[in-house]
């Protein structure tokens, strides 16, 4: 019985990871409908297995997807459900609280000690996502020094996953942090690396935001020809 139980748990974890990877891949590449269907399938599977961790993550991912579509009310419904499911788990409560704060444009501080402590209970992808979210929150509160440390930690955690969305997103946000400090050389380097990953994954939204930031960087530093090149590439992107 014990051996069967262990096999069942491993199979369930593998299934959850496979569904999550497929959904993230759709999300990363801008395939919104497919991503939503896969996230919902993953959520249904997690609830059936009583896998609270996966349930909370799927609920948050669905909320983020709705938020990207400006469906705020729907996003709140899923975040409310995530908050109820995560109430006994600090890191997942924090993930949910950060997503709600972003949605409602409010500031929420997550301290570095807690983030470090939670790493042991999270996968590298989950932990990196939490650091990146916390960093974005600090950057929005005009605290670039704190934000930079969080983004660098996220990048370090994903050092073996350099083609992933999480790695590219952390690089992009680090670039935006340098840009906010007017450190244009560092900003350009981080943004170019993020752009390269987004391009390889054909993630239009990531390409667009990276090119926009790079164009701003080039314009501000008087590199008119380079800025025009970035703007031309922006115009060629699918709407």
N, C-alpha and C positions, 0 to 999 in steps of 0.2 A: 504493500500500500504506500509506504513511504517513497519507494523508488518511483512508483507511478505518479505520485504527487509532485515529486521533483521534476520529472519529465514534463508533466502538464504545465508547471510554472515556467519552465524554460521555453516550452513551445509557445505559451501565451506571451512571454516577453519578446520572443522572436517575431511573433505575429504582430504585436504592437509596434515594434521597431520597424518592421517592413511596411506596415500601413503608414506610419509616421513619415518614413523616408519618401514614400511615394507621394504623399500629400504635400510635403515640404518641397519636393521637386516640382510639382505642378504650381505651387504657390510662387516659388522662386522664378519660374519661367513665365509667370503672368497668366497661367491657365486657371482663371478664377473658378469657373464652373466645376472643372475636374477636381480642383483643390477642395472645394466645399463638399462635393460628394464624398471624396476620400476621407476628409476630416470627420464627416458625419458617420461614415461607416466605421471609422476607428473609434469614435465616441460610443457608438452602439455596442461594439465589441468590448470596450473597456468596462462599460456599465454591466454587461452580461457576466464579465469575469470578476466583477467587484474590484477592479484595478483602479483605485482612487487616483493614484499619481498620473496615470495615462489619461484618466477622465478629466482631471483638472487641466492638463496640458492641451488636450483637444478642445476643451471649452474655451481656453484662452486663445488658441489659434483661430478658432471660428470667430471669436469676438474681434480679433485683430483684422481678420479678413473682412468682416462686416464694416469695421471702422475704415478700412482702406476704400470701401465703396460708399463712404459717407452715410452708411446705415446705422446711425448712432443708437437709436432705440433698440435695434436688434443686438448690437454689440453689448449694450448694457444688460440685456436679458441673459446672455451667455456669461458675462462677467459675474452677475449675481449668482448664477448657478455654480460657477467656479469657486466663488467665495464660500458658499455653503459646503461644497465638497472638500475644500482645502483647509477648513477651520482648525484641524488638528496638526497641520504641517506648516511650520514657519516659512520655509523657502517658497512653497507654492502659494501661500497666502501673500507673500511679498510680490511674487510674479503677477498675481491677480490684481493686487493693490496698485502696482506700478502701471499696469495697463489701464486701469480705471482712471488713475491720475492723469495719464496722457490724454485719454478720451475727454475728460472734463477740464483739461488745461489747468491742473492744479499741481502744486509742488509737493513731492513726497520724498523725504530723505531716507535712504537705506544706508546704514553705517557699514564701513569697511570690515569691521570685526565680524559682523553677522554674515556678510557675503563670504568671507574666508571660511567661517565655521560651517556654512551650508554646502561648501564644495563637496564634502564627503558623501552627502546624500543626493547629489545630482550628477548626471552624466556631464561630460565636458561641454556638450552642446547646450544643455540646460543651464549650466553654470555660466558659460560664456554669454548666453542670451540675457541672463540676469544682470551680469556686469555691464553689458552694453546698454540695457534698458536703464540701469542706475546711472550710467555715464551720461546718457541723453538727458535724463532728468536734471543732473547737476549742470550740464551745459546750458539747458534752458533757464536755469537759475543764475546764469552768469558766474559759474564756478569752474572755469576751464582747467585749473590745476587738478582738482578732484576728478573731473570728467576724464582727463587724459590718462590718469592712473588706472581708471576702470577700463577704458578702451584697450590700453596696453595689456592689462591682465586677460581680457577676453581674447586678444590676438595670441598671447602666449599659450593660453589653454587650447587654442585651435591650431597650434603650430604644425600638427600632423594632418590637418584638414584644410589646407590652404586653397582648395577649390570650392569650399563650402560657402553658402550664403552668409552664415554667421561670421566667417573670417572677412569676407568682403564688406559686410555691413559695419563691422568694427573698424576696419581700415577707413571706410568712408567717413564714419563719425569722428575718427581721430583726425582725418583731414579737415573736417569742419571745425574741430577744436583749434587746430593750428591756424585756420583761416580767421577765426574769431580773435586770435592773438596777433594777427597780421604777420605771422611767420609763414610767408608765402612759399618759400622753397620747400619746407617740410609739408605744407598743405598740398602742394602740387605733387610731391612724391607719393604721399598716401592715397590721394585721389586717383592718380594714374594707376596705382596697383589695384585699387578697388574696381576701377573701370575695366581693367584687363580681365578680372575674374567675372564681372557681370557680362562682359562681351562673350566670353567663352561659354557662359551658361545661357546666352540669349535672353537675359532678363532685362526687358525694355525699361521698366521703372528704375532699376538700378543704374542702367546706362544713362538714362535721362538726368537723374539727379547728380550723377558724377560729372557729366559734361557741363551741366549748368554751373556747378561749383568751380570747375576748371576754367570755364569762360570768365567767371567773376574774378578768379585769381589772376588770369592773364590780363584782363582789362585793367584791374587795379594796379598791376605792375608795369603797365604801359606796353605790353606785348600785344599790340593791336592785331597783327597778322595771325598770331596763334589764337587769339580770342575769336576772330572771325572764322577760323577753321573749326573750332569747337561749336560755334553757333550753326555753321553749315551742317555739321554732323547731327546736331539736334533737329534741324529742319527735315533731315532725311529719315528720322525715326518714325515708325508707324504711330498713328494717333491712338 
